[in-house]
Amino acid sequence: MQNLESINQTIKENLAVMLYFSAPTCNVCHALKPKLLEAVSENFASFEVISIDVSTDADIAAEFSVFAIPTVLVFLDSREFLRKSRHMSVGEVINEIKRPYEIMMS
């Protein structure tokens, strides 16, 4: 179980971090998550992914201003770089991260 401090620490200590907000009752969340995680691991060697269940960690979701699920937040070099909610495709997320990630890692 993560808390806000450990999430913020992970964001500070890693160049690339993805927060994936979902809930057990969200079918879209469960369909998207394995595809997104697979694509992230295939395309980006060093990416930390943290899954956050908004039904048990509503305070964490509120702290990151997440009010819809699924929501993906990507942090590059400790700064929020990308925020996608509800309607997103795996390709869309990967394409938006790819160039800045490659520049940052080179």
N, C-alpha and C positions, 0 to 999 in steps of 0.2 A: 504494500500500500504506500503510495507516494503522498507527500504533502507539498504545500506551496514552496517551502524552503528548498526541499530536495529538487523540485522541478526548476526553480530559479538557479540553483547551483549547477544543474546539468546544462542549462542554457548558457551559463557563464563559462563552464569548463570545456564545452565542445563547440567546434566551428559550425556544425550543422545539426539542428535539432528540429524534429517534427512533433507537434502535439496533435493527437487525434482524439477528438471529443465525440463520444457516442453514448448510447444507452442500450440496455438489454431489449427494450421494446422497439428499437429502430431497425426495421428490416433492411433499409438502404445502407445503414451503417455496417451491418454484418456482411452484406454482399460486397461492399466497396473495400472494406478493410484488408482482406487477404490479397486482393489484386493490387492495392496501393502499396502495401508492405513489400510484396514481391518486386514490384517495379522500382521501388526505392532501393532495395538491396541490390538489384541488378544494375542500376544506373549510378549509384552513389556509394562508394566504398565506405566512407566514414560518415554515417548519419545515425544519430541517436533518435529513436522513435519512442515516445511515451504515449500510452493509451490512457485516456481519462474517461471514466464512467460518470456522466453528469448526474445520474440518479443517486450516486453515493458521494460524489465530490462536487456538489453544486457550488460550494464556496470557491473552489478552484476555477470552475467555469466562469463564475461571476467576476473573479479577479482578472481573468483574461478577456472579459466582455464577450463571452460566448453565450448566445441565447438561442441558437438553432443547432440542430444536429442533422447529419454529421458536419463537423467543422474541422478543418485542418489549418493549423498555424505552423508556419515554417520560420525558424530563426536562423539567420546566417550571421556569424560573428556577433552573437548576443543581441542582434536587433531583429525585430519582426520584419520579415521580408515579404511573406505571402499569407493571405487569409482567404480561405475558400469555405463557403457554407452551402449546404443543401445540394444544389445541382452542380456537380463537377464531374469531370471524367479523369481517369487515371492519367491519360496522355496529356491532358491540359495541365495538370499539376506538375508532372515530370518536365514538360517543355518549359514551364515558367521558372523552374528551379535550375535547369541544366546549365545555361550560360553563366549566370553569376556564381554557381557552385564551382564550375570548372575554372573560372578566373580566380576565385578565392583559393582553390587548391593547387594552382600552378605556381 
